[in-house]
Amino acid sequence: MVGIFIAVAAAAAAVLALVVGFRALAAGVARRAAGASGDSEGRDQEDAGCCSCCCDRAMSLQRDLPTATAEELLERARGLVPAALDAARTAAGFGGRWKAIATRLERVPPCLSDLSSHPCFSKNSLCRELLQSVAATLTEATELGARCREPPKAGKLQMQSDLDALAGKLDLNLRDCALLIKTGVLSDATVPAAPLAEAATQTDVRELLARLQIGHAEAKHRAVDGLLDALREDEKSVLSALGRGNVAALVQLLTATAPKIREKAASVLCLLAESGSCEGLLVSEGALPPLIRLAESGSLVGREKAVITLQRLSMSPEIARAIVGHSGVRPLVDVCQTGDSISQSAAAGALKNLSAVPEVRQALAEEGIVRVMISLLDRGAVLGSKEYAAECLQNFTSSNDGLRRAVVAEGVLPSLLTYLDGPLPQEPAVGALRNLVSNVSPGMLVSLGVLPRLAHVLRDGSVGAQQAAAAAICRISGTPEMKRLVGDHGCMPLLVRLLEAKSNGAREAAAQATATLMNGCPVNARDVKKDEKSVPNLVQLLDPSPGNTAKKYAISCLLSLSASKRCKKLMIAHGAIGYLKKLSEMDVAGAKKLLEKLERGKLRSLFSRK
């Protein structure tokens, strides 16, 4: 019986010892490092227990103390500091590294004091998480110090790596503590403790934004996920809570090690850029360089989001200049050549925005942008890419004659003309053609088929395209032969119809082209005279109001038609004399001469009646 009793007692003692040992794992490391003694076998067992992962211990601690208050966690962290400092100061080897770690450890108590003195300290779930992380780091420091007093088991390089990792964790803890105190994060995120997934579901924007700035990479990763959901559900709330520190944290995540984090950070920044309210903040926080690098060498999703963001940001001329200054042209050109349809279209749009800034056009030319835009016109994956390419070429050829000659030399005209064969020609391609025709010989214009394309645009194009086509006709009609050829392609009736356009610019271009083609070309003048709408439309353009800029060209056209009695009668019948009297008082060229012709004709008509 005595033997049985002794065996039972021994078993109970063993169980008790096991329980005590598990409790000591979380709270007794400092005591073991400060003064524990025993034989060599006991120390070996203790060191083996110290090799477990610090992050796992922190999670275990969180599970063991689900109801621990922030004050209790603060006292636990403070209690671990002396043992960690003692371990750092007495560790053998790696003196420089341990000295730097000790310096960091000495900064922990003041940070904890500052944190605990904040009015929101006990209400903030982020404080609890930070204190648990600090405790885990202090425990790790104590354990590493104890291992450095024993013969190394993992090797010198492994120990160096562990010490560097420890220093990084201490830096992160100190930084997070400072952020909580100084940036307002502590006051912003005062919600009850809850799992991050639940907080994201509830779109607690303030806490999500706070979590972007503190904690380890995985926690920030989950915070970005939650922020994406919040932006999709209630963009206005996110934008109203967004601050400079939050944007800076997102920009930093663009250079994270994990590609997924980079992608999701780029997705958030893309949504912010598209909102139209954060462009200046994104640029001031340094978003352009990492966005450009992501567009250059990121994953498929990361590149797409980066390029879309650059397209939106480049709408500002100042930001467009900055993109060029950060060497952003080449990545955009590469995406135009190799990207998928979405990325290609966004890159073409960004380059179009850059080309709108005159002082950067030479830099664009040096990167081969003309050849890339021609390729998009010929083989662009989507219609949007072609439209951006045409607009880019229009911008590129708008002012510099040297660039226009270079564009013509690259062989752009056939591609432009083929693009204009579409069912509804738009202004950019016609505008580029208008800019270039003066640098091309009349014979080449005819041989390339420019004239039938211009007639097609006047017939079926948008109003802006029709206006550009009329302006192009003015530029190529320098000789009677070219005027006759333009008329032969049926442009005169189309220009007469364009005189009715609602756009003042379109009416002016049509009137100028009509006057140019009629001057010195009787065939074209006869075509206009035969058109029943020509005189009424031209008389309407005699309106003396300042907004009507077509009146001088209308006068020129009507002077050419005034030799016809029928046309003079129509002019008088539609009120031309009243308009011309006002225009004569304003000294508009040709108004007095036309008025005299009409009044003489009116007098003759009166006498003939008598």
C-alpha positions as CSV (number, residue, x, y, z in Angstrom):
1,M,0.0,0.0,0.0
2,V,2.8,2.3,0.9
3,G,4.4,1.7,-2.5
4,I,1.1,2.4,-4.3
5,F,0.7,5.6,-2.3
6,I,4.2,6.7,-3.1
7,A,3.6,6.1,-6.8
8,V,0.4,8.1,-6.8
9,A,2.0,10.9,-5.0
10,A,4.9,10.9,-7.5
11,A,2.4,11.0,-10.4
12,A,0.5,13.9,-8.9
13,A,3.7,15.8,-8.3
14,A,4.7,15.2,-12.0
15,V,1.3,16.6,-13.2
16,L,1.6,19.6,-10.9
17,A,5.1,20.2,-12.1
18,L,3.9,20.0,-15.7
19,V,1.1,22.6,-15.1
20,V,3.5,24.9,-13.3
21,G,5.9,24.6,-16.2
22,F,3.3,25.6,-18.8
23,R,2.4,28.7,-16.7
24,A,6.0,29.6,-16.3
25,L,6.5,29.5,-20.1
26,A,4.7,32.9,-20.6
27,A,5.6,34.7,-17.4
28,G,8.8,33.2,-15.9
29,V,11.4,33.7,-18.5
30,A,12.7,36.8,-16.9
31,R,13.2,35.0,-13.6
32,R,15.1,32.2,-15.3
33,A,17.4,34.6,-17.1
34,A,18.0,36.8,-14.0
35,G,18.9,34.2,-11.4
36,A,17.9,30.6,-12.2
37,S,20.6,28.1,-11.3
38,G,20.9,24.4,-11.6
39,D,23.0,21.7,-13.1
40,S,23.9,21.6,-16.8
41,E,21.1,19.3,-17.7
42,G,18.5,21.7,-16.3
43,R,19.9,24.6,-18.3
44,D,19.9,22.6,-21.5
45,Q,16.2,21.8,-21.0
46,E,15.4,25.5,-20.3
47,D,17.3,26.7,-23.4
48,A,15.4,24.2,-25.5
49,G,12.1,25.7,-24.2
50,C,13.3,29.1,-25.1
51,C,13.8,28.3,-28.8
52,S,10.0,28.3,-29.6
53,C,8.8,31.0,-31.9
54,C,8.2,34.4,-30.3
55,C,5.1,35.1,-32.4
56,D,3.6,31.8,-31.4
57,R,4.2,32.7,-27.8
58,A,2.5,36.1,-28.3
59,M,-0.5,34.4,-29.8
60,S,-0.6,31.8,-27.0
61,L,-0.5,34.7,-24.5
62,Q,-3.4,36.3,-26.3
63,R,-5.4,33.1,-26.0
64,D,-4.5,32.6,-22.4
65,L,-5.5,36.1,-21.4
66,P,-8.7,37.0,-23.4
67,T,-10.0,39.3,-20.7
68,A,-6.7,41.0,-19.8
69,T,-7.0,44.7,-19.6
70,A,-4.6,47.1,-21.3
71,E,-3.2,48.0,-17.8
72,E,-2.4,44.3,-17.1
73,L,-0.7,43.9,-20.4
74,L,1.3,47.1,-19.7
75,E,2.5,45.8,-16.4
76,R,3.5,42.5,-18.0
77,A,5.5,44.3,-20.7
78,R,7.2,46.5,-18.1
79,G,8.1,43.5,-16.0
80,L,9.9,41.9,-18.9
81,V,12.2,44.9,-19.6
82,P,14.8,44.4,-16.8
83,A,15.5,40.8,-17.7
84,A,15.8,41.7,-21.4
85,L,18.2,44.5,-20.7
86,D,20.3,42.3,-18.4
87,A,20.4,39.6,-21.0
88,A,21.5,42.1,-23.7
89,R,24.2,43.6,-21.5
90,T,25.7,40.3,-20.3
91,A,25.5,38.4,-23.6
92,A,28.7,37.0,-24.9
93,G,29.8,37.8,-28.4
94,F,28.4,40.1,-31.1
95,G,29.1,43.1,-28.9
96,G,28.1,45.7,-31.4
97,R,24.8,44.2,-32.2
98,W,23.9,43.6,-28.5
99,K,24.9,47.2,-27.6
100,A,22.5,48.5,-30.3
101,I,19.8,46.2,-29.0
102,A,20.3,47.4,-25.5
103,T,20.0,51.0,-26.6
104,R,16.7,50.1,-28.2
105,L,15.5,48.3,-25.1
106,E,16.3,51.4,-23.0
107,R,13.8,53.3,-25.1
108,V,11.0,50.9,-24.4
109,P,10.0,52.1,-20.8
110,P,9.6,55.8,-21.8
111,C,7.5,54.7,-24.8
112,L,5.3,52.6,-22.6
113,S,4.9,55.5,-20.2
114,D,3.9,57.8,-23.0
115,L,1.4,55.3,-24.3
116,S,-0.2,54.7,-20.9
117,S,-0.6,58.4,-20.3
118,H,-2.8,58.9,-23.4
119,P,-6.5,59.4,-22.5
120,C,-7.6,56.7,-24.9
121,F,-5.1,54.1,-23.8
122,S,-7.5,51.7,-22.1
123,K,-10.1,51.9,-24.9
124,N,-8.0,51.1,-27.9
125,S,-7.7,47.6,-29.2
126,L,-4.6,48.5,-31.1
127,C,-2.9,49.2,-27.7
128,R,-3.5,45.7,-26.6
129,E,-2.1,44.3,-29.7
130,L,1.0,46.5,-29.5
131,L,1.6,45.6,-25.9
132,Q,1.4,41.9,-26.7
133,S,3.9,42.4,-29.5
134,V,6.3,44.3,-27.2
135,A,6.1,41.5,-24.6
136,A,6.9,38.9,-27.3
137,T,9.9,40.9,-28.5
138,L,11.2,41.4,-24.9
139,T,10.8,37.7,-24.3
140,E,12.8,37.0,-27.5
141,A,15.5,39.4,-26.4
142,T,15.8,37.6,-23.0
143,E,16.0,34.2,-24.7
144,L,18.6,35.2,-27.3
145,G,20.7,36.8,-24.5
146,A,20.6,33.5,-22.6
147,R,21.6,31.5,-25.7
148,C,24.6,33.8,-26.2
149,R,26.0,32.8,-22.8
150,E,26.1,29.2,-23.9
151,P,28.2,27.5,-26.6
152,P,26.4,28.3,-29.9
153,K,24.2,25.5,-31.3
154,A,22.8,27.0,-34.4
155,G,25.9,28.6,-35.8
156,K,27.3,32.1,-35.9
157,L,25.5,33.2,-39.1
158,Q,22.1,32.0,-37.7
159,M,22.7,34.0,-34.5
160,Q,23.6,37.1,-36.5
161,S,20.4,36.7,-38.5
162,D,18.3,36.3,-35.2
163,L,19.9,39.4,-33.7
164,D,19.2,41.5,-36.8
165,A,15.6,40.2,-36.8
166,L,15.3,41.1,-33.1
167,A,16.6,44.6,-33.8
168,G,14.0,45.0,-36.6
169,K,11.2,43.9,-34.3
170,L,12.3,46.4,-31.6
171,D,12.4,49.2,-34.2
172,L,8.9,48.3,-35.4
173,N,7.6,48.3,-31.8
174,L,9.1,51.6,-31.0
175,R,7.9,53.1,-34.3
176,D,4.4,51.8,-33.8
177,C,4.2,53.2,-30.3
178,A,5.3,56.6,-31.5
179,L,2.7,56.5,-34.3
180,L,-0.1,55.6,-31.9
181,I,0.9,58.6,-29.7
182,K,1.8,61.3,-32.2
183,T,-0.3,60.9,-35.3
184,G,-3.7,60.7,-33.8
185,V,-4.2,57.0,-34.6
186,L,-4.8,56.3,-30.9
187,S,-7.7,58.7,-30.7
188,D,-9.1,57.7,-34.1
189,A,-9.3,53.9,-33.5
190,T,-11.2,53.6,-30.1
191,V,-13.5,50.8,-31.0
192,P,-13.8,47.6,-28.8
193,A,-11.4,44.8,-29.5
194,A,-12.6,42.6,-32.4
195,P,-11.1,40.4,-35.0
196,L,-9.9,42.2,-38.0
197,A,-12.2,40.3,-40.3
198,E,-15.2,41.5,-38.2
199,A,-13.9,45.1,-38.3
200,A,-13.5,44.9,-42.0
201,T,-17.0,43.6,-42.4
202,Q,-18.3,46.5,-40.4
203,T,-16.2,48.8,-42.5
204,D,-14.7,50.5,-39.5
205,V,-12.7,52.9,-41.6
206,R,-10.8,54.6,-38.8
207,E,-9.4,51.4,-37.4
208,L,-8.5,50.0,-40.9
209,L,-6.6,53.2,-41.7
210,A,-4.8,53.0,-38.3
211,R,-3.8,49.4,-38.9
212,L,-2.1,50.4,-42.2
213,Q,0.4,52.3,-40.1
214,I,1.3,49.8,-37.3
215,G,2.0,46.2,-36.9
216,H,3.6,43.5,-39.0
217,A,3.2,42.9,-42.7
218,E,0.5,40.3,-42.5
219,A,-1.7,42.5,-40.3
220,K,-1.2,45.3,-42.8
221,H,-2.1,42.9,-45.6
222,R,-5.4,42.1,-43.9
223,A,-6.0,45.9,-43.3
224,V,-5.6,46.6,-47.0
225,D,-8.2,43.8,-47.8
226,G,-10.6,45.5,-45.4
227,L,-9.9,48.9,-46.9
228,L,-10.6,47.7,-50.4
229,D,-14.0,46.4,-49.2
230,A,-14.7,49.6,-47.4
231,L,-13.9,51.7,-50.5
232,R,-16.2,49.6,-52.7
233,E,-19.1,49.9,-50.1
234,D,-18.7,53.5,-49.0
235,E,-16.0,55.4,-50.8
236,K,-17.1,58.7,-49.3
237,S,-16.6,57.6,-45.7
238,V,-13.1,56.4,-46.5
239,L,-12.1,59.6,-48.3
240,S,-13.4,61.7,-45.5
241,A,-11.3,59.8,-42.9
242,L,-8.2,59.6,-45.1
243,G,-5.1,61.5,-43.9
244,R,-1.6,62.1,-45.0
245,G,-0.2,59.3,-42.7
246,N,-2.6,56.8,-44.2
247,V,-1.6,57.6,-47.8
248,A,2.1,57.4,-46.8
249,A,1.5,54.0,-45.3
250,L,-0.2,52.8,-48.5
251,V,2.7,54.2,-50.6
252,Q,5.2,52.3,-48.5
253,L,3.2,49.1,-49.1
254,L,3.9,49.5,-52.9
255,T,7.4,48.3,-52.1
256,A,6.4,45.5,-49.8
257,T,8.2,42.1,-50.3
258,A,5.0,40.2,-51.0
259,P,3.6,40.7,-54.5
260,K,0.0,40.3,-53.2
261,I,0.5,43.2,-50.8
262,R,1.9,45.4,-53.6
263,E,-1.0,44.5,-55.8
264,K,-3.6,45.3,-53.2
265,A,-2.0,48.6,-52.1
266,A,-1.9,49.6,-55.8
267,S,-5.6,48.7,-56.1
268,V,-6.4,51.0,-53.2
269,L,-4.3,53.8,-54.6
270,C,-6.0,53.3,-58.0
271,L,-9.4,53.8,-56.4
272,L,-8.2,56.9,-54.5
273,A,-6.8,58.4,-57.7
274,E,-9.9,57.7,-59.7
275,S,-12.0,59.4,-57.0
276,G,-10.4,62.7,-58.1
277,S,-9.7,64.0,-54.6
278,C,-6.3,62.7,-53.7
279,E,-3.9,63.4,-56.6
280,G,-1.9,66.0,-54.8
281,L,-1.6,64.0,-51.6
282,L,-0.5,60.9,-53.5
283,V,2.2,62.8,-55.3
284,S,3.4,64.7,-52.2
285,E,3.8,61.4,-50.3
286,G,6.0,60.0,-53.0
287,A,3.7,57.6,-54.9
288,L,5.1,58.3,-58.4
289,P,8.5,56.4,-58.2
290,P,7.0,53.1,-56.8
291,L,4.1,53.3,-59.2
292,I,6.5,53.7,-62.1
293,R,8.6,50.8,-60.9
294,L,5.5,48.7,-60.4
295,A,4.4,49.5,-64.0
296,E,7.8,48.5,-65.1
297,S,8.3,45.2,-63.4
298,G,5.2,44.4,-61.3
299,S,2.9,41.4,-61.6
300,L,0.0,41.5,-64.1
301,V,-2.5,43.0,-61.6
302,G,0.1,45.3,-60.0
303,R,1.2,46.7,-63.4
304,E,-2.4,47.2,-64.5
305,K,-3.4,49.1,-61.4
306,A,-0.2,51.2,-61.4
307,V,-0.7,52.2,-65.0
308,I,-4.3,53.2,-64.5
309,T,-3.3,55.3,-61.5
310,L,-0.5,57.0,-63.6
311,Q,-3.1,57.7,-66.3
312,R,-5.4,59.4,-63.8
313,L,-2.6,61.4,-62.2
314,S,-1.1,62.5,-65.5
315,M,-4.2,64.5,-66.3
316,S,-2.5,67.3,-64.3
317,P,0.3,69.0,-66.3
318,E,2.4,69.4,-63.1
319,I,2.2,65.7,-62.3
320,A,2.8,64.8,-66.0
321,R,6.1,66.7,-65.9
322,A,6.9,64.8,-62.7
323,I,6.2,61.5,-64.3
324,V,8.6,62.3,-67.1
325,G,11.2,63.5,-64.6
326,H,11.0,60.2,-62.7
327,S,11.7,58.3,-65.9
328,G,8.1,57.1,-66.3
329,V,7.9,57.3,-70.1
330,R,9.8,54.1,-70.9
331,P,7.7,51.8,-68.7
332,L,4.5,53.3,-70.2
333,V,5.9,52.8,-73.8
334,D,6.7,49.1,-72.9
335,V,3.2,48.5,-71.6
336,C,1.8,49.9,-74.8
337,Q,3.8,47.3,-76.7
338,T,3.4,44.2,-74.4
339,G,0.6,44.8,-72.0
340,D,-2.9,43.3,-72.1
341,S,-5.8,45.3,-73.5
342,I,-6.7,47.2,-70.2
343,S,-3.1,48.0,-69.4
344,Q,-2.3,49.0,-73.0
345,S,-5.2,51.4,-73.1
346,A,-4.3,53.0,-69.8
347,A,-0.7,53.4,-70.8
348,A,-1.7,55.0,-74.1
349,G,-4.0,57.3,-72.2
350,A,-1.2,58.3,-69.8
351,L,1.2,59.0,-72.8
352,K,-1.6,61.0,-74.4
353,N,-1.8,63.1,-71.2
354,L,2.0,63.6,-71.2
355,S,2.0,64.7,-74.8
356,A,-0.4,67.5,-73.9
357,V,2.5,69.2,-72.1
358,P,4.6,71.0,-74.8
359,E,7.9,71.0,-72.9
360,V,8.1,67.2,-72.5
361,R,7.3,66.3,-76.2
362,Q,11.0,66.1,-77.2
363,A,11.6,63.6,-74.3
364,L,8.7,61.6,-75.6
365,A,10.1,61.6,-79.1
366,E,13.4,60.4,-77.9
367,E,11.7,57.4,-76.3
368,G,10.2,56.4,-79.7
369,I,6.6,57.3,-78.9
370,V,5.6,58.1,-82.5
371,R,6.4,54.6,-83.7
372,V,4.5,53.2,-80.7
373,M,1.4,55.3,-81.4
374,I,1.5,54.3,-85.1
375,S,1.6,50.7,-84.0
376,L,-1.4,51.2,-81.8
377,L,-3.3,52.8,-84.7
378,D,-2.6,49.7,-86.8
379,R,-2.8,46.9,-84.3
380,G,-4.2,48.3,-81.0
381,A,-6.0,45.7,-78.9
382,V,-9.1,47.9,-78.2
383,L,-10.7,50.9,-79.7
384,G,-9.7,53.0,-76.7
385,S,-6.0,52.5,-77.4
386,K,-6.4,53.7,-81.0
387,E,-8.3,56.8,-79.9
388,Y,-5.6,57.6,-77.3
389,A,-2.9,57.1,-79.9
390,A,-4.7,59.4,-82.3
391,E,-5.0,62.1,-79.6
392,C,-1.4,61.7,-78.7
393,L,-0.3,62.3,-82.3
394,Q,-2.6,65.3,-82.5
395,N,-1.0,66.8,-79.4
396,F,2.4,65.8,-80.6
397,T,2.0,67.6,-83.9
398,S,0.2,70.7,-82.7
399,S,3.0,73.2,-82.4
400,N,6.5,72.1,-83.3
401,D,7.2,72.0,-87.0
402,G,10.3,69.9,-86.5
403,L,8.2,67.3,-84.7
404,R,5.6,67.4,-87.4
405,R,8.3,66.6,-90.0
406,A,9.6,63.8,-87.9
407,V,6.1,62.3,-87.6
408,V,5.6,62.5,-91.3
409,A,9.0,60.8,-91.9
410,E,7.9,57.9,-89.6
411,G,5.1,57.1,-92.1
412,V,2.1,58.1,-89.9
413,L,-0.2,59.2,-92.7
414,P,-1.3,55.8,-94.1
415,S,-2.1,54.6,-90.6
416,L,-4.1,57.8,-89.8
417,L,-6.0,57.5,-93.1
418,T,-6.8,53.8,-92.6
419,Y,-8.1,54.7,-89.1
420,L,-10.3,57.4,-90.6
421,D,-12.1,54.9,-92.8
422,G,-14.2,53.9,-89.7
423,P,-17.9,54.6,-89.6
424,L,-17.8,57.6,-87.3
425,P,-14.4,59.4,-87.5
426,Q,-13.5,61.3,-84.4
427,E,-11.7,64.6,-84.0
428,P,-8.2,63.5,-82.7
429,A,-7.2,61.6,-85.9
430,V,-8.5,64.3,-88.2
431,G,-6.8,66.9,-86.0
432,A,-3.5,65.1,-86.4
433,L,-4.1,65.0,-90.2
434,R,-4.9,68.7,-90.2
435,N,-1.6,69.4,-88.3
436,L,0.4,67.4,-90.8
437,V,-1.0,68.3,-94.3
438,S,1.1,71.4,-94.6
439,N,4.2,69.3,-94.4
440,V,3.2,67.0,-97.2
441,S,3.3,67.8,-101.0
442,P,-0.1,68.1,-102.8
443,G,0.9,65.3,-105.0
444,M,1.5,62.9,-102.1
445,L,-1.8,64.0,-100.5
446,V,-3.7,63.1,-103.6
447,S,-1.8,59.8,-104.1
448,L,-2.4,58.8,-100.4
449,G,-6.2,59.4,-100.8
450,V,-6.5,62.3,-98.4
451,L,-9.3,64.0,-100.3
452,P,-11.9,61.2,-100.2
453,R,-11.1,60.7,-96.5
454,L,-11.8,64.4,-95.8
455,A,-15.1,64.1,-97.7
456,H,-16.0,61.1,-95.6
457,V,-15.3,63.0,-92.4
458,L,-17.4,65.9,-93.5
459,R,-20.2,63.5,-94.3
460,D,-20.1,61.1,-91.3
461,G,-17.7,62.4,-88.7
462,S,-18.4,64.0,-85.4
463,V,-18.8,67.8,-85.3
464,G,-15.2,68.2,-84.0
465,A,-13.9,66.0,-86.7
466,Q,-15.8,67.9,-89.4
467,Q,-14.4,71.2,-88.0
468,A,-10.8,69.7,-88.2
469,A,-11.5,68.4,-91.8
470,A,-12.7,71.9,-92.9
471,A,-9.5,73.4,-91.4
472,A,-7.4,70.8,-93.2
473,I,-9.1,71.7,-96.5
474,C,-8.1,75.4,-95.9
475,R,-4.5,74.3,-95.5
476,I,-4.2,72.2,-98.6
477,S,-6.2,74.4,-101.0
478,G,-3.4,76.7,-102.0
479,T,-3.7,76.2,-105.7
480,P,-6.6,76.3,-108.2
481,E,-5.9,72.7,-109.1
482,M,-6.2,71.5,-105.4
483,K,-9.4,73.6,-105.0
484,R,-10.9,72.0,-108.0
485,L,-9.9,68.5,-106.8
486,V,-11.5,69.1,-103.4
487,G,-14.7,70.3,-105.1
488,D,-14.6,67.2,-107.4
489,H,-14.8,65.0,-104.3
490,G,-18.1,66.6,-103.3
491,C,-16.9,68.7,-100.4
492,M,-18.8,71.9,-101.3
493,P,-22.4,70.8,-100.4
494,L,-21.0,69.2,-97.2
495,L,-19.3,72.4,-96.1
496,V,-22.6,74.3,-96.8
497,R,-24.4,71.9,-94.4
498,L,-21.7,72.5,-91.8
499,L,-22.5,76.2,-91.8
500,E,-25.6,75.1,-89.8
501,A,-23.6,73.5,-87.0
502,K,-24.3,74.6,-83.4
503,S,-20.6,74.9,-82.7
504,N,-19.3,78.4,-83.5
505,G,-15.9,76.9,-84.3
506,A,-17.4,74.5,-86.8
507,R,-19.4,77.2,-88.5
508,E,-16.3,79.4,-88.8
509,A,-14.1,76.6,-90.2
510,A,-16.8,75.7,-92.7
511,A,-17.2,79.4,-93.8
512,Q,-13.5,79.8,-94.1
513,A,-13.1,76.6,-96.2
514,T,-16.0,77.6,-98.4
515,A,-14.6,81.1,-99.0
516,T,-11.1,79.6,-99.8
517,L,-12.5,77.0,-102.3
518,M,-14.7,79.6,-104.0
519,N,-12.0,82.2,-104.4
520,G,-10.4,81.7,-107.9
521,C,-12.3,78.5,-108.6
522,P,-15.6,79.3,-110.6
523,V,-16.5,75.6,-110.6
524,N,-16.8,75.5,-106.8
525,A,-18.6,78.9,-106.8
526,R,-21.2,77.4,-109.1
527,D,-21.7,74.4,-106.9
528,V,-22.3,76.7,-103.9
529,K,-24.7,78.9,-105.9
530,K,-26.8,75.9,-107.0
531,D,-27.2,74.8,-103.3
532,E,-30.5,76.0,-102.0
533,K,-29.2,76.3,-98.4
534,S,-26.0,78.2,-99.2
535,V,-27.3,81.8,-99.2
536,P,-29.7,81.4,-96.2
537,N,-26.9,79.7,-94.2
538,L,-24.3,82.4,-95.1
539,V,-26.7,85.3,-94.4
540,Q,-27.3,83.8,-90.9
541,L,-23.5,84.1,-90.3
542,L,-23.7,87.9,-90.8
543,D,-25.0,88.1,-87.3
544,P,-22.9,91.0,-85.8
545,S,-22.8,89.5,-82.2
546,P,-19.2,89.1,-80.8
547,G,-19.6,85.3,-80.5
548,N,-20.0,84.9,-84.2
549,T,-16.5,84.7,-85.6
550,A,-17.6,83.5,-89.1
551,K,-19.0,86.8,-90.3
552,K,-16.0,87.9,-92.3
553,Y,-15.8,84.6,-94.2
554,A,-19.6,84.7,-94.8
555,I,-19.2,88.2,-96.4
556,S,-16.4,86.9,-98.6
557,C,-18.6,84.0,-99.8
558,L,-21.6,86.3,-100.4
559,L,-19.5,88.7,-102.4
560,S,-18.5,85.9,-104.7
561,L,-22.2,85.0,-105.1
562,S,-23.4,88.6,-105.5
563,A,-22.9,88.6,-109.3
564,S,-26.0,86.4,-109.4
565,K,-29.3,88.2,-109.4
566,R,-31.1,85.3,-107.9
567,C,-28.5,85.1,-105.0
568,K,-28.8,88.9,-104.4
569,K,-32.6,88.6,-104.1
570,L,-32.2,85.7,-101.7
571,M,-29.7,87.7,-99.6
572,I,-32.1,90.7,-99.4
573,A,-35.1,88.4,-98.7
574,H,-33.2,86.8,-95.7
575,G,-32.3,90.2,-94.1
576,A,-28.7,90.6,-95.2
577,I,-29.0,94.4,-95.6
578,G,-29.9,94.9,-91.9
579,Y,-27.0,92.8,-90.8
580,L,-24.6,94.5,-93.3
581,K,-25.5,98.0,-92.0
582,K,-24.4,97.0,-88.5
583,L,-21.3,95.3,-89.8
584,S,-20.4,98.4,-91.9
585,E,-20.6,100.5,-88.7
586,M,-18.2,98.0,-87.1
587,D,-15.8,98.3,-90.1
588,V,-15.9,94.6,-90.8
589,A,-14.0,94.0,-94.1
590,G,-16.1,93.7,-97.2
591,A,-19.4,94.7,-95.4
592,K,-19.7,98.1,-97.1
593,K,-19.0,96.8,-100.5
594,L,-21.6,94.0,-100.2
595,L,-24.1,96.4,-98.8
596,E,-23.7,98.8,-101.7
597,K,-24.2,95.9,-104.2
598,L,-27.4,94.8,-102.5
599,E,-28.8,98.3,-102.2
600,R,-28.1,99.0,-105.8
601,G,-29.8,95.8,-106.7
602,K,-32.8,96.7,-104.5
603,L,-33.1,100.2,-106.2
604,R,-33.0,98.6,-109.7
605,S,-35.7,96.2,-108.5
606,L,-37.9,99.1,-107.4
607,F,-37.4,101.0,-110.6
608,S,-38.1,98.0,-112.7
609,R,-41.4,97.5,-110.9
610,K,-42.5,101.0,-111.8
